Amino acid sequence: MEALLLGAGLLLGAYVLVYYNLVKAPPCGGIASLRGRTAVVTGANSGIGKMTALELARRGARVVLACRSRERGEAAAFDLRQESGNNEVIFMALDLASLASVRAFATAFLSSEPRLDILIHNAGISSCGRTHKPFNLMLRVNHIGPFLLTHLLLPRLKTCAPSRVVVVSSAAHRRGRLDFTRLDRPVVGWRQELRAYADSKLANVLFARELATQLEGTGVTCYAAHPGPVNSELFLRHVPGWLRPLLRPLAWLVLRAPRGGAQTPLYCALQEGIEPLSGRYFANCHVEEVSPAARDDRAAHRLWEASKRLAGLGPGEEAEPDEDPQPEDPGAPSSLSRPHSKEPTVSEPHPSPQSSPDLSKVTHRIHVKTEPEP
């Protein structure tokens, strides 16, 4: 009997350690009224992205859900409007696997939205599924698409500065090793997929690092955010059907809920005073050191140049709007202010930026307690 009680006590103690270190995410404060501000969240129809968008909407932001599926995106926008009481939540189509779709989204957004204060790159894939593309689909969706979208929206971000870019990465970046001679090669087989996922997450961290360098002095800051181990669609999307009933209970016990996974991206988007940490990697709502490969400035710059080529961007020029380039193997807020003068051209009502409060004066007074990309 004593052995049984001892065993039960050890199991309970182990679970408490797992729960408070992995499952229960620290609540991140710093979120203020965002009325008159606009945020874009990619992949916001479910999981971490949806919870991130919900918190932004609750603060009064105009939130654009940038999603691939129109049906799911519009359903999510409806849900978030109902739950937040904020009618300024809209859907816009974006397929990060298609550079033409990225350009079309940017064109539509810039022609209809006068502001962009927060850009959160949440969308991502952990498997290429059954699709066979002549390029690295994992890198395209997780890095190249967000890279191009950021490039195209930078003029609006700079106009609305101080503004922020958040790239949702993962601790998997520590296993990444970028091979610039094979950067865009197609991924075949689950072993290559595991490697490609880690590589794409490393690319996210290096992208945030180099973007911070490129944007120094502009008022636009950027951060890489690890949401922690999260029980989201990304976790089970590519698991065989027969295995899902076995993994779901385990995932519920030891993985964070999507609301918990949203805390660090929200912290990076809204916490006051972290501007000097632009380009850094955050986990559990505080800055963390990264692997040596993820703090290699030369690799970050080399990835930047390779990404420009893969995204179809020439030196000092915009990408062509009509078609994707051929794949190639490269060798080588706290304070969200300053309204944009352009009027919106879409039918949804848009709040007047001039009537919005100065967030730099109120952010510190409001704290949020809320409850997975792996």
N, C-alpha and C positions, 0 to 999 in steps of 0.2 A: 504494500500500500504506500509506504514511504517513497519507494522508487517511482511509483506511478505519479505521486504528487510532485516529486522532484522533476520528473520528465515534463509534466504539464506546466510547472513553473518555468522551466527553461524555454519551452515552446512559447509561452505567453511573453516572456521577456524578449525573446528573439523577435516576435511579431511587433512588440512595442517599439523596438529599435528600428525595424524595417519601416513601420508606419510613420514614425516621426522623422526619419531621415529620408524616406523615399516617397511615401504616399501623401503625407500631409505637407503641402507646400506652404511656405511662410507667406502670410498676407502682405501684399506690397502696397504701401500708401502712395501719397503724392499725386493722386488723381483729383483734379479740380473741375470746375465747370468749364466745359468745352464749347459753349454756345458760340456760334459764328466761326467755328473751326471745322475743317474737313479732313477726314482720315480715309485712307484706302487700305483695306485688309484683303490680301489674296487668300484664296481657299477658305473663305469665311462661311461656307454653307454648312459646316459641321465641325465637331471637335474643338481644338484649341482656337482656331480662327473664329468660329462662331462665338465662343465665350469672350474672346478679345473684343470682337465687334460689339457684343452686348454691353460690356462695361463702358466702351467709348460712347455708345448710344445713350446709356443711362446718364452720362455726364453732359448730354446735350449736343454732342458732335454730329455733324452730318457725316454719315458713314457709307462708303461705297464698298459693297461686297463684290469683289472681283473673282468670279468663279467660272469654271468651264461649262457646267451644266446650267442651262437657263431654268429648267424646271426646279432643280434643287436650290439654285440661287434665289429665285423669286420666292420660293416657299420659305427659305431662311429669312429673307428680308421681311416677309409678312410676320413671321414668328417674332423677330426682333422688334419690329414696330409695336406689336401687341405687348410684349413683355417689358419693353423699356418705356413705353408711352411716348416714344420719339418717332414722329413720322418722317424724319430726315434720314431714313435708311433705305438705300436703293441698291439694285443689282445692275452690274454691267458685265458683259461677257468678256472672259479672258481665258485663253488656252495657252499656257506657258510652253507647251510642246511645239507651238507654231509661232515663229517669229513674226509672221504676217499678222497673226491675231494680237500679239503684243503691240505691234505698231498701230493696229486698228483701235485697240483699247486706248492707247495714249492719245491718238488723234481725237477720238470721241470725248475723252475726259477733258482734254485741254480746250476743246471747243464748247464744252457745256458747264465746266466747273471753274469758278474764278479763283478758288483757293486750293492749296494742298499743304497741310501742316504736318501730317503724320503719314508715312508710308510704311506699312508692315508687310514684309515678305514672309507669309506664313505657309503658303501652299508648297507641297513637296510630295515626292513619291519615294517608296522604298523598294520598288520592284518595277521592272519593265513589262511585267505581265507577259501576254502572248504577242505583243506587238513586235514587229521587226523593222526597225528604222535604220537608215544608212548612217546614223550618227549615234552618239551616246545619249540616249533618251534621259537617263538619270541626271547627267550633267546639264542637259538642256532645260529640264523642268526645274531642277533645284538650284541652278546657278545662272546659266546663260540667259534664260528668260527674265529672271529678276534683274540681272545686270543690265540688259537692254531696257527694261521698263524704267529702272532708276535713271538711266542716261536720258531717256526721252522726257521724263517728268522733272528733271533737275531744274530747268528754268523756272517752273512754277514753285518748286520747293525753295529756290533762292529768293524769289519774289516775296514769299511769305515767311522768310526767315525772321526769327529763329524757328527752325523746323527740324524734324527728325526722320531718320530711316532706321528701321529695325529689321534685321535679317535673322529669322529663326533657324538656328543651327542645331548642333547636337554634340554630346560628349563623344559620339562616334568619330568626330574629326581627329581624335587622338590616334586612330588607326589608319588615317588617310596618308597616302604618299602619292603626290601628283607626278605622273610621268608625262612630260610635255610632248614627247614624241608619239604618244598614243592617246592624247587627251580626249579626242572626239571619236575614238573607235567604238563601234557598236558593242554592246554588252550582251554576252550569251552565257546562260547557265547561272545557277544560284550563287556559286562561289564568286564569279565575276560581279554579280549584283551586290553582294556584301561589300566587296572591295570598292565598287563604283559608288555605293551609298556613302561610305566613309570618306571617299575622295571628294564627293560633292559637298559634304559637310565641312571638310577642310577648306574647300573653295569658298564657302560662305564666310568663314572666319577671316581668311586672307582678303576677301572682297571688302569686308567691313574695315579692315585695317588699312588697305590702300585707299578706299573711298574717303576715309578720314583725312588722309594725307592730301588727296586731291582737293578736298573741300575746306581745307584749313583757311580760316578767315572769312568764310562765306556766311556763317551763321547756321549752316546745315550740319548737324552732327549725326553720327551713325553708330550702331551697336550690333554685336552678334549676341543672340540670346538662346540659352539652352533651357527648354521648358521642363526638363526632367523626364523621368520615365512615366509616360502617360498612356492611359487606357483609351486610345482613340482608334479611329478607323485605320490609321496608318499601321497600327500594330497587328490587326487581324485581316487586313484587306487581302493579303496574298497567302494566308494560311489555308491549307487544304480544308475543305468543308467538314470532313470527318473529325478533324482535330480541333475545330473551333469550340464545340461544346466542352471539351476538356480544358481548354485554355481560358475561356471566359471567366469562370470562377476564380482562377488563379490571378488573372489580370485584375479583377475587381479587388482582390485582397492586397496585392503588392504594387499596383500601379496607381498613379495619381488620376483623379478625375480631370477631364478637360479644363474645368474651371481653375483647378490648381495649376495646370500647365500653362495657363494664360498669364499667370502672375508676373513671371520674369519679363516676357515681352511687353506687358503693360508698364512695368517698372521702367524699362528702357525707353518707352515712348513718353512717359509722363513725369518721371521723378525729377524733382528740382535739384540742381547743383551737380549733375553728372556730366555736364558739357565738357569739362577737362578730360574726361575718360572716353571721349569719342574714339571709336575704332577698337575698343576693348571688348572682351568676351565676358558675359554675365551668366551666372547660374544661381538659383535660389536668391534672386534679388540682390546679389552683390558681385563685384568683379572677381574673376578667377584667372589664374595663370593658365596659359594654353601650352600645348606641346611645342617643342622647338620648331617643328615644321610649320606651325601656325603663327610663329612670330618671325618668320624669315622675310624681311622686307624685300629682298631681291626676288624671291619667289612670288611675293604678292604683286610686285610690279610686272613681272613676267606673265603672271596669270591675267592681269589687267589687259595687257597688250594682246595676249592670245584670245581673251574673251571678246575684245573689240572686233577681231577678225571673224570669230565664230558667230558673232551677232550681226555681222555685215556692216560694221561701222568703220569708215575710213578716218584718217587723221583730220580732226577738226570739221567733220561733216556728219550729217544725219544719215541714218540708214534709209535705203530705198523702201518705199511703202508697200510694194506690191507682192514681192515674193521672197522666200527664204533663200539665203545664200547656200551654195553647195558646201557640205561639210568638208573640213580639211584637217590635217594634222599639223598643228603649229610646232615649229621647232624651237623655236626659241622657248515733355517739352515742358521742359518746365514752363518756359515762356513761349507761347505760340501767337505771334502778333503780326502786325502790318498787313492790312487788307489789300487785296488786289483790285484794281480798278475795273476790270472787265466784268460785265454782268453775265449771270448764267443764262443759258438758252434752253434749258430743259424745263419740263412742266412742273417738276417737283418744287415746292417752295424752298427758298434758301434764306437763312437768317442773315441779317445785316452784320457784317464784321464790325462796323463802327459802334454798334450797340453792345458789343461783347465786352465782358470785364477783362482787365489786364491780369492774365493768369499768373504772371510773375509775382503779383501781390497777394494772391489768394491760394496758390497751390499748397503752401505749407500749412494751411488751416484745415485741410480736408484729408481725411484718411479713409481708406476703403478696406473692408475685410471681406474677402471673397474666398471662396474655396481656394492623345498624347502624341506631339511628335517625339519620338524617342531621342 
